[in-house]
Amino acid sequence: QVTLVESGGGSVQAGGSLRLSCEVSVDTYRTYTMGWIRQAPGKGREGVAAIDKDGSITYADSVKDRFTASKDNAQNTLYLHLQMNNLKPEDTAMYYCAARYGNVRPLCRSPDLFAYWGQGTQVTVSS
């Protein structure tokens, strides 16, 4: 059973920053990949970032140099983070934390490859 719980969304003005976190329950003895997926109103899902067990990371071109994904393991709980800087109105979306077992090379952000999803957290950026 894999569960994911996001936190840290909110509203911010353009140029501001937000940090999303996701508490992930996953079997860390297995190979896994975690990611951040977003969906803006009226648009399809977009893979924002993916990070695997080894720490390899991939980003969407639209967020490179502004967003930073990371993971850490504290007190036997795995956390996935997304530091979002220089936010733009086009970053407004529902952000989901997602996970899957196994790995794909090259590392892939495609939403279709993730099997487990959190409930989402809203990020709203005003101009």
RAHUKA-V849656 format. One line per field, one symbol per residue. ss: DSSP state (H for helix, E for strand, - for the rest). phi: phi as a letter, one per 20 degrees, with the letter a starting at -180 (. if undefined). A space follows every 10 residues. Layout:
BEGIN
ss->???
phi->???
END
This chain:
BEGIN
ss->--EEEEE--E EEE----EEE EEEEE----- -EEEEEEEE- ----EEEEEE EE----EEE- ------EEEE EEEE--EEEE EEEE----HH H-EEEEEEEE E--------- HHH--EE--- EEEEEE-
phi->.dcccebofr dbegnecbce cbeddbfffe fbccbdccbe gmcffcfebc bdgfnfcccf gfcgmddceb cbcdlmdecd cceddlfcgf efaeddebbb enbcdfgceg gfeeecceen ceccdde
END
